[in-house]
């Protein structure tokens, strides 16, 4: 099977070949014809199997061969109507998808842009008003621009929800509902996800119209080319063991995951003191700092990139040799996404998890999810103390019971999320604002003084009580006191 046989134009086939690909992957073989046919699609595949090209290539094909039904200019006089909207959970993934659009569409005439926080609002607004064919956005910043009337989404022909399961885990469903309310009823909907949870199926039933379903691997499975192992270690010796492993084996490109942003900074600083070049990347870093850290890691300027789960879906590094879970994730699905950063595009990879007694419950949840036992080993001199007893991973909060192995992924997500309405970055490292009482206006996301009231923000009403209807349109909101004020975190 070749890309040309899937119905792609010579311009797209040439761009794919120039990028080094000649044979489509299984997800591409099935998804490309399905998207070209014009119907809705629900597709699940292991991370690293070419999922992005599975929707980008046919999307570009349709745009290049089918003229916009809205003509050359949009309803509000923009140079081009927005024809495609891709929504992603993180900035890094948005940048990755838009880079793929530019790579595969290099021989076509189209325009694309990203919309996410951490960068200037004004330049984004200016580009939107000039007109753009394809927008790749995180939900919050997209709605900020919609509230300021900088973007008209009524002309969208194709909607893509990429990593939809991650967006649900992060609590973006209210924002997704608001986005849908801004879209035309007639459109093509594509849901792509690395995992295929029951919640995703429920979302698909409400959003998609007689979709074709593609699942090229068992749900929540891991790539077979990734060698996985668990190293048992005492809770206070993880950093020492990690430094020893990096130095002994002379690793020069290691992606290390921690549970918290503070933990990422602390570990990166400790590794630097050990003589190991390391940088941290998480939601409290500016977008420029995150971009520079990732670029340094890719080109070999640093040996270790320490990340929170913000990077699990947005880092795409060719032939990344290994991933280390310094902390096991408390949501088992995140393990699949973390280790999926290695073993991509048919390359071998290694995933190592440093596990202390506090994390045994998390390990059991992960093994139950992936339906396999992960081999365990110890390293001489770093064996865990048999007398060490498990302690709660999360500090006890008022009215809650401290636990080391929460009962479900949804409960775990709630334990790590910031309080609703706080406006602060959540525990996964994604700066996002939560739903607010009816009647509170939302602006474009720039910082302001505590307690200051915002004007604008049309379309960003209450976070609860919306009717979920395919194609958007009417939706009801629950009432709440008017005149509420809120504090905003940094812009998305």
C-alpha positions in Angstrom: 0.0 0.0 0.0 1.3 3.5 -0.9 0.1 6.9 0.1 -0.9 7.6 -3.5 -3.2 4.5 -3.6 -5.1 6.0 -0.6 -6.3 8.8 -2.8 -3.9 11.6 -1.9 -2.7 14.2 -4.4 0.8 14.2 -5.9 1.6 17.3 -3.9 0.8 15.5 -0.6 2.6 12.3 -1.6 5.7 14.3 -2.6 5.7 16.1 0.8 5.3 12.8 2.7 8.2 11.3 0.7 10.4 14.3 1.4 9.7 13.8 5.1 11.0 10.2 4.8 7.8 8.2 4.7 6.9 5.8 1.9 4.4 3.4 3.4 1.3 4.4 5.5 0.9 2.9 9.0 -2.2 0.9 9.8 -4.1 3.8 11.3 -3.3 5.9 8.2 -4.3 3.1 5.9 -7.8 3.0 7.5 -8.3 6.7 8.5 -7.3 8.5 5.4 -10.0 6.9 3.1 -12.5 7.3 5.9 -11.8 11.0 6.2 -11.8 11.5 2.5 -15.3 9.9 2.3 -16.6 12.8 4.3 -18.3 11.0 7.2 -17.6 11.3 11.0 -14.8 9.1 12.5 -13.8 7.8 15.8 -10.3 6.5 15.7 -8.1 5.0 18.4 -4.4 4.0 18.0 -1.3 3.6 20.1 0.7 6.8 20.5 3.6 7.0 18.0 1.8 5.1 15.2 1.2 8.1 12.9 -2.2 9.2 14.2 -1.6 12.9 13.4 -0.9 12.2 9.7 -4.0 10.1 9.7 -6.2 13.2 9.9 -3.9 15.9 8.6 -3.3 14.4 5.2 -6.9 13.8 4.2 -7.9 17.1 5.7 -5.4 18.9 3.5 -6.6 16.8 0.5 -10.2 17.9 1.0 -9.2 21.6 1.4 -7.1 21.6 -1.7 -9.8 19.9 -3.9 -13.1 21.2 -2.5 -13.7 25.0 -2.5 -15.1 26.6 0.6 -18.9 26.9 0.5 -18.5 30.3 2.0 -16.4 31.6 -0.9 -13.1 33.3 -0.7 -14.1 35.6 2.1 -15.8 34.7 5.4 -19.0 36.1 6.7 -17.2 38.8 8.7 -15.0 39.9 5.8 -11.9 37.9 6.7 -9.6 37.2 3.9 -10.3 33.5 4.3 -13.0 31.6 6.3 -11.8 29.2 8.9 -12.4 25.8 7.3 -10.7 23.4 9.8 -10.5 23.5 13.6 -8.3 21.1 15.5 -8.6 21.2 19.3 -5.9 19.7 21.5 -5.4 19.5 25.2 -1.9 21.1 25.5 0.2 23.8 23.9 2.9 21.3 22.9 0.5 19.1 21.1 -1.0 22.0 19.3 2.4 23.1 18.1 3.2 19.6 17.0 0.0 19.2 15.0 0.4 22.6 13.3 4.0 21.7 12.4 2.8 18.6 10.7 0.2 20.6 8.8 3.0 22.9 7.5 5.2 19.9 6.7 2.7 17.9 4.8 1.1 21.0 3.1 4.3 22.6 2.0 3.3 22.2 -1.7 -0.3 23.4 -1.2 -1.7 26.9 -0.8 -3.3 27.2 2.6 -2.7 29.0 5.9 -2.6 27.6 9.4 -1.9 28.9 12.9 -1.9 27.9 16.6 -3.9 29.5 19.3 -2.7 28.8 22.9 -1.7 30.8 25.9 1.7 31.8 27.2 2.2 34.0 24.1 0.9 37.4 23.0 -2.8 37.8 22.5 -2.5 40.7 20.1 -0.5 39.1 17.4 -2.9 36.1 17.4 -5.8 38.5 17.1 -4.2 40.3 14.2 -3.5 37.0 12.3 -7.1 35.9 12.9 -8.5 39.1 11.4 -6.3 38.6 8.3 -7.9 35.2 7.8 -6.7 31.7 8.2 -7.8 28.3 6.8 -6.8 26.0 9.7 -6.7 26.7 13.4 -5.0 24.4 15.9 -6.0 25.5 19.4 -6.3 24.7 23.0 -9.9 25.2 24.3 -9.3 28.1 26.6 -7.4 30.5 24.3 -9.8 29.7 21.4 -12.8 30.7 23.5 -11.0 33.8 24.7 -10.6 34.9 21.0 -14.2 33.9 20.3 -15.3 36.1 23.2 -13.5 39.0 21.8 -15.0 38.4 18.3 -11.6 37.8 16.8 -12.6 34.5 15.2 -15.7 33.4 13.4 -16.2 29.6 13.7 -19.5 29.4 11.8 -17.6 28.5 8.6 -15.8 25.4 10.0 -16.2 22.4 7.8 -14.0 19.9 9.7 -13.7 19.6 13.5 -10.9 17.4 14.9 -10.7 16.6 18.6 -7.2 15.3 19.1 -6.3 13.3 22.2 -10.0 13.6 23.2 -9.5 11.3 26.2 -6.9 13.6 27.6 -9.2 16.6 27.3 -11.9 14.8 29.3 -9.4 13.8 32.0 -8.3 17.5 32.3 -11.9 18.6 32.7 -12.2 20.4 29.4 -15.7 19.0 28.6 -17.5 22.3 29.5 -15.1 24.2 27.2 -15.6 21.7 24.4 -19.4 22.2 24.8 -18.9 26.0 24.4 -16.8 25.5 21.3 -19.4 23.2 19.7 -22.0 25.9 20.3 -20.0 28.2 18.0 -19.8 25.7 15.1 -22.2 25.1 12.3 -24.5 22.1 12.6 -23.3 20.7 9.3 -19.7 19.6 9.6 -17.4 16.6 9.6 -16.3 15.5 13.1 -13.2 13.5 13.8 -12.2 12.1 17.2 -8.7 10.8 17.5 -7.3 9.4 20.7 -4.3 7.3 21.9 -6.6 5.4 24.3 -10.1 4.3 23.7 -12.0 4.6 27.0 -15.6 4.1 27.7 -15.9 7.9 28.3 -14.7 8.5 24.8 -17.3 6.2 23.4 -20.0 8.0 25.4 -18.7 11.4 24.0 -18.7 9.9 20.5 -22.3 8.8 20.8 -23.4 12.3 21.6 -21.2 14.2 19.2 -20.8 12.0 16.1 -23.3 11.1 13.4 -23.1 7.5 12.4 -19.3 7.5 12.7 -17.0 4.9 11.3 -14.9 3.4 14.2 -11.3 2.4 13.8 -9.2 0.8 16.5 -5.9 -0.6 15.2 -4.7 -1.9 18.6 -6.4 -3.1 21.8 -7.5 -0.2 23.9 -4.9 1.1 26.3 -2.2 -1.2 25.0 1.4 -0.2 24.8 3.8 -0.5 21.8 5.4 -3.9 21.8 8.8 -2.4 20.7 9.0 -0.6 24.1 10.9 -2.5 26.7 9.3 -1.9 30.1 10.6 -2.5 33.5 10.2 -1.5 37.1 13.1 -0.8 39.5 12.2 -1.0 43.1 13.9 1.6 45.2 13.5 3.5 48.5 11.5 6.7 48.3 14.5 8.8 49.4 17.0 7.2 47.0 15.3 7.8 43.7 17.4 10.8 42.7 20.6 9.1 43.7 19.7 6.0 41.7 18.7 8.1 38.6 21.9 10.0 38.6 23.9 6.7 39.0 22.0 5.1 36.1 22.5 8.2 33.8 26.3 8.3 34.6 27.0 4.6 34.6 25.2 3.9 31.3 26.2 7.3 29.7 22.6 8.2 28.7 22.5 11.4 26.8 18.9 11.8 25.9 16.4 10.9 28.7 12.9 12.1 29.2 12.0 11.9 32.9 8.5 12.4 34.3 7.6 13.7 37.7 4.2 14.0 39.3 4.4 17.8 40.2 5.9 21.0 38.8 7.8 21.6 42.0 9.2 18.1 41.8 10.3 18.6 38.3 12.2 21.8 39.2 13.7 20.2 42.3 14.9 17.1 40.4 16.4 19.1 37.5 18.3 21.3 39.9 19.6 18.2 41.8 20.7 16.5 38.5 22.6 19.7 37.6 24.4 19.6 41.0 25.4 16.0 40.1 27.0 17.3 36.9 24.2 16.2 34.6 22.8 18.7 32.1 19.1 18.9 32.8 16.1 21.3 32.3 12.5 21.2 33.6 9.4 21.8 31.5 5.9 22.3 33.0 2.9 24.5 33.1 4.4 27.2 35.2 7.2 27.8 32.7 6.5 30.5 30.0 5.8 29.2 26.6 9.2 30.6 25.4 11.0 28.7 28.1 9.2 25.5 27.3 10.0 25.8 23.6 13.7 26.5 24.3 14.0 23.6 26.7 12.5 21.2 24.2 14.7 22.6 21.4 17.8 22.2 23.6 16.8 18.6 24.4 16.2 17.7 20.8 19.5 19.1 19.6 21.5 17.6 22.5 22.1 20.8 24.5 20.8 19.0 27.6 20.9 15.3 28.5 17.8 15.1 30.6 14.4 16.8 30.2 12.3 16.6 33.4 8.6 17.0 32.6 5.2 16.8 34.1 2.4 15.2 32.2 2.0 18.3 30.2 4.7 16.8 27.9 3.2 13.3 27.6 1.1 14.2 24.6 3.1 17.0 23.0 6.7 15.8 22.7 7.6 14.1 19.4 11.3 13.3 19.2 12.5 10.9 16.5 14.1 7.8 18.1 14.0 9.0 21.7 15.8 6.1 23.3 14.2 6.0 26.8 11.6 7.4 29.2 12.0 7.3 33.0 9.0 7.5 35.3 10.6 9.1 38.3 7.1 9.2 39.8 4.5 6.8 38.7 1.4 8.7 37.4 -1.6 8.5 39.6 -3.9 8.2 36.5 -2.9 4.9 34.9 -3.8 6.0 31.3 -1.0 8.6 31.6 1.5 5.8 31.9 0.6 4.8 28.3 1.0 8.3 27.0 4.3 8.9 28.9 6.1 5.8 27.6 4.6 6.4 24.1 7.2 9.2 23.7 9.7 6.4 23.0 9.4 3.5 20.6 7.9 5.7 17.9 7.6 5.1 14.2 8.9 1.5 14.5 12.0 2.3 16.6 12.9 0.5 19.8 12.5 2.2 23.1 13.0 1.7 26.8 10.6 2.7 29.6 11.9 2.5 33.2 9.8 3.2 36.3 11.4 3.9 39.6 8.8 2.6 42.1 8.8 3.0 45.9 6.5 1.3 48.4 4.1 4.3 48.3 3.3 3.7 44.6 2.4 0.0 44.6 -1.2 0.8 44.3 -0.6 2.9 41.2 1.5 0.2 39.7 -1.3 -2.4 40.2 -3.7 0.0 38.4 -1.3 0.5 35.5 -0.8 -3.3 35.1 -4.5 -3.8 35.2 -5.0 -1.2 32.5 -2.4 -2.6 30.1 -3.3 -6.2 30.9 0.3 -7.3 31.6 2.8 -7.5 34.4 5.8 -5.3 34.1 9.1 -7.0 35.0 10.6 -5.9 38.3 14.2 -5.8 39.4 16.4 -4.1 41.9 19.9 -2.7 41.6 22.6 -3.6 44.1 23.2 -0.9 46.6 19.8 0.8 46.0 17.5 -1.9 47.3 14.4 -0.7 49.2 14.4 -1.0 52.9 12.1 -4.0 53.8 11.1 -2.0 56.9 9.9 0.9 54.9 6.1 1.4 55.1 3.8 3.0 52.6 2.9 6.7 53.1 0.1 8.7 51.4 1.3 10.1 48.1 -1.2 13.1 48.4 -1.4 15.2 51.5 -4.6 15.0 53.4 -7.0 17.8 52.7 -9.7 19.0 54.9 -12.7 16.7 54.7 -10.8 14.1 52.6 -9.0 10.9 53.5 -5.3 10.7 52.5 -4.6 7.8 50.2 -1.7 6.2 48.4 -3.7 4.3 45.9 -6.9 6.1 44.9 -9.7 3.8 43.7 -10.3 5.2 40.2 -8.8 7.4 37.6 -11.6 9.9 37.8 -11.1 10.1 41.6 -7.3 10.5 41.0 -7.9 13.3 38.5 -10.2 15.1 40.9 -7.6 14.8 43.7 -4.9 16.4 41.6 -7.1 19.1 40.0 -7.1 22.7 41.2 -10.4 23.9 42.9 -13.0 24.9 40.3 -13.0 28.6 39.7 -9.6 29.1 41.2 -8.1 30.3 37.9 -4.8 28.8 38.8 -2.8 26.2 36.8 -4.0 22.7 37.5 -1.9 19.9 39.1 -1.1 18.5 35.7 0.7 21.7 34.7 -1.9 23.1 32.3 -2.8 26.7 33.0 -6.6 26.7 32.4 -9.5 28.6 33.9 -12.5 26.6 35.1 -16.2 27.3 34.7 -17.6 30.3 36.5 -21.0 31.5 37.7 -23.5 32.7 35.1 -23.2 36.4 34.4 -19.4 36.7 34.8 -17.8 38.0 31.6 -14.6 36.6 30.3 -12.0 38.6 28.5 -9.0 37.6 26.3 -6.9 36.0 29.0 -4.4 38.7 29.9 -3.3 39.0 33.6 -4.9 41.6 35.8 -5.1 42.7 39.4 -6.8 40.6 42.0 -10.5 41.1 42.1 -10.7 43.2 38.9 -13.8 42.6 36.8 -13.5 41.7 33.1 -15.7 42.7 30.3 -16.1 40.8 27.1 -15.7 37.0 26.9 -18.9 36.4 25.0 -19.8 32.7 24.8 -18.0 31.8 28.1 -20.9 31.4 30.4 -21.6 28.9 33.1 -19.6 25.7 33.2 -22.6 23.5 34.1 -26.0 22.8 32.8 -25.3 23.1 29.1 -27.3 20.8 26.8 -24.9 18.8 24.7 -26.2 18.9 21.1 -24.4 17.9 18.0 -23.7 21.0 16.0 -24.1 23.4 19.0 -26.9 25.9 18.7 -29.2 26.3 21.7 -28.0 25.4 25.1 -29.3 26.1 28.6 -27.3 27.3 31.6 -28.0 27.2 35.3 -28.4 30.5 37.0 -26.0 31.9 39.6 -25.5 35.2 41.3 -24.6 38.0 38.9 -21.8 40.4 39.3 -19.3 37.8 40.5 -15.7 38.6 40.2 -12.8 36.3 39.7 -9.0 36.2 39.7 -7.3 35.1 36.5 -4.1 33.1 36.2 -1.6 33.6 33.5 -3.1 33.6 29.9 -3.4 30.3 28.2 
